[in-house]
């Protein structure tokens, strides 16, 4: 119970920050272009909403991707990892969509001023996928100029690219759309399938289900080759790769695994440790 109370207290702080149009002084994503370090496009904030300031903390650490878990409750999309943590004040609109719309407006059409590459918003559906996606689609359409859009076979870039993960039932209504403001997060089973990168731009999977190595000792040659084959095959089709459930405790094991991911040219590093990944990527530019 103490954990939930603390989280809600921190959320109140985040909601206050999100309501302010002007970005906090010194924010990496708000300062003038010549004074700001480059965004870390490969940095993915796993369970971003658990940080004291959802979205804003990740942007201050220059992350290129953030993750929001959603539950459909009535016609509201509530943000939480577990149903026991649901709070009607923590919505996708209030924590992500509205703040991103304000940031993009203030930055003249981009999340990071001076950079046109879109921020990835990975939306993980926790309730039934089809009905939740249809409601999500209605929310995304309220911000139609914010999102990269698929229009009758053509991709129209936007400052934010929404990618839908979680419950697999979202795939059916998404594939039926000729116009959509979101894309599908595939799994390794989708690698090499007929589905194009215009529908599945991202391949994500659980590291521990595919590799035994956890960063301790030597990386087995067969697993290193498997990793590079996966990434090479995805890149050949214009898709990006992310693994979750990688070691995330600061130390030699995590550094060793991140170093192998870097060498293999993985597209996203999954972490809850914003400062730790920022430091690692800056040190390995």
JOLIN-V63837 format. One record per residue. N is the residue number from 1. RES is the residue in three letters. NEAR is the number of other ideal C-beta (glycine too) atoms within 10 Angstrom. Layout:
N | RES | NEAR
N | RES | NEAR
This chain:
1 | UNK | 5
2 | UNK | 6
3 | UNK | 8
4 | UNK | 13
5 | UNK | 9
6 | UNK | 11
7 | UNK | 18
8 | UNK | 13
9 | UNK | 10
10 | UNK | 15
11 | UNK | 22
12 | UNK | 12
13 | UNK | 12
14 | UNK | 21
15 | UNK | 17
16 | UNK | 10
17 | UNK | 17
18 | UNK | 19
19 | UNK | 11
20 | UNK | 11
21 | UNK | 9
22 | UNK | 9
23 | UNK | 21
24 | UNK | 13
25 | UNK | 7
26 | UNK | 9
27 | UNK | 15
28 | UNK | 19
29 | UNK | 24
30 | UNK | 18
31 | UNK | 14
32 | UNK | 8
33 | UNK | 11
34 | UNK | 6
35 | UNK | 8
36 | UNK | 17
37 | UNK | 10
38 | UNK | 13
39 | UNK | 21
40 | UNK | 22
41 | UNK | 19
42 | UNK | 19
43 | UNK | 22
44 | UNK | 24
45 | UNK | 27
46 | UNK | 23
47 | UNK | 18
48 | UNK | 27
49 | UNK | 23
50 | UNK | 19
51 | UNK | 20
52 | UNK | 14
53 | UNK | 21
54 | UNK | 26
55 | UNK | 26
56 | UNK | 23
57 | UNK | 19
58 | UNK | 24
59 | UNK | 27
60 | UNK | 20
61 | UNK | 23
62 | UNK | 22
63 | UNK | 29
64 | UNK | 23
65 | UNK | 27
66 | UNK | 26
67 | UNK | 22
68 | UNK | 23
69 | UNK | 22
70 | UNK | 26
71 | UNK | 20
72 | UNK | 19
73 | UNK | 15
74 | UNK | 8
75 | UNK | 8
76 | UNK | 16
77 | UNK | 24
78 | UNK | 22
79 | UNK | 26
80 | UNK | 21
81 | UNK | 14
82 | UNK | 10
83 | UNK | 11
84 | UNK | 7
85 | UNK | 18
86 | UNK | 14
87 | UNK | 13
88 | UNK | 9
89 | UNK | 12
90 | UNK | 24
91 | UNK | 19
92 | UNK | 23
93 | UNK | 15
94 | UNK | 17
95 | UNK | 24
96 | UNK | 25
97 | UNK | 23
98 | UNK | 16
99 | UNK | 24
100 | UNK | 22
101 | UNK | 17
102 | UNK | 16
103 | UNK | 26
104 | UNK | 20
105 | UNK | 13
106 | UNK | 13
107 | UNK | 18
108 | UNK | 9
109 | UNK | 11
110 | UNK | 19
111 | UNK | 22
112 | UNK | 23
113 | UNK | 18
114 | UNK | 13
115 | UNK | 18
116 | UNK | 10
117 | UNK | 14
118 | UNK | 21
119 | UNK | 26
120 | UNK | 25
121 | UNK | 26
122 | UNK | 25
123 | UNK | 26
124 | UNK | 18
125 | UNK | 24
126 | UNK | 19
127 | UNK | 18
128 | UNK | 12
129 | UNK | 22
130 | UNK | 15
131 | UNK | 15
132 | UNK | 23
133 | UNK | 29
134 | UNK | 13
135 | UNK | 18
136 | UNK | 23
137 | UNK | 19
138 | UNK | 11
139 | UNK | 20
140 | UNK | 23
141 | UNK | 13
142 | UNK | 11
143 | UNK | 18
144 | UNK | 11
145 | UNK | 12
146 | UNK | 22
147 | UNK | 24
148 | UNK | 21
149 | UNK | 21
150 | UNK | 19
151 | UNK | 11
152 | UNK | 6
153 | UNK | 8
154 | UNK | 8
155 | UNK | 14
156 | UNK | 11
157 | UNK | 11
158 | UNK | 20
159 | UNK | 24
160 | UNK | 23
161 | UNK | 22
162 | UNK | 27
163 | UNK | 23
164 | UNK | 26
165 | UNK | 21
166 | UNK | 18
167 | UNK | 17
168 | UNK | 13
169 | UNK | 16
170 | UNK | 25
171 | UNK | 20
172 | UNK | 11
173 | UNK | 17
174 | UNK | 21
175 | UNK | 11
176 | UNK | 8
177 | UNK | 13
178 | UNK | 8
179 | UNK | 12
180 | UNK | 23
181 | UNK | 24
182 | UNK | 22
183 | UNK | 23
184 | UNK | 20
185 | UNK | 25
186 | UNK | 24
187 | UNK | 15
188 | UNK | 17
189 | UNK | 9
190 | UNK | 20
191 | UNK | 18
192 | UNK | 12
193 | UNK | 12
194 | UNK | 6
195 | UNK | 16
196 | UNK | 12
197 | UNK | 16
198 | UNK | 12
199 | UNK | 18
200 | UNK | 24
201 | UNK | 22
202 | UNK | 24
203 | UNK | 24
204 | UNK | 21
205 | UNK | 21
206 | UNK | 13
207 | UNK | 19
208 | UNK | 14
209 | UNK | 10
210 | UNK | 14
211 | UNK | 20
212 | UNK | 8
213 | UNK | 19
214 | UNK | 15
215 | UNK | 18
216 | UNK | 12
217 | UNK | 9
218 | UNK | 8
219 | UNK | 18
220 | UNK | 12
221 | UNK | 8
222 | UNK | 8
223 | UNK | 14
224 | UNK | 16
225 | UNK | 11
226 | UNK | 14
227 | UNK | 23
228 | UNK | 15
229 | UNK | 12
230 | UNK | 19
231 | UNK | 19
232 | UNK | 12
233 | UNK | 15
234 | UNK | 24
235 | UNK | 13
236 | UNK | 9
237 | UNK | 15
238 | UNK | 11
239 | UNK | 21
240 | UNK | 20
241 | UNK | 24
242 | UNK | 26
243 | UNK | 23
244 | UNK | 18
245 | UNK | 15
246 | UNK | 22
247 | UNK | 20
248 | UNK | 18
249 | UNK | 10
250 | UNK | 13
251 | UNK | 11
252 | UNK | 10
253 | UNK | 17
254 | UNK | 20
255 | UNK | 16
256 | UNK | 18
257 | UNK | 22
258 | UNK | 22
259 | UNK | 14
260 | UNK | 18
261 | UNK | 22
262 | UNK | 14
263 | UNK | 13
264 | UNK | 18
265 | UNK | 13
266 | UNK | 22
267 | UNK | 21
268 | UNK | 23
269 | UNK | 24
270 | UNK | 23
271 | UNK | 24
272 | UNK | 14
273 | UNK | 16
274 | UNK | 21
275 | UNK | 12
276 | UNK | 18
277 | UNK | 25
278 | UNK | 20
279 | UNK | 13
280 | UNK | 20
281 | UNK | 19
282 | UNK | 12
283 | UNK | 8
284 | UNK | 11
285 | UNK | 6
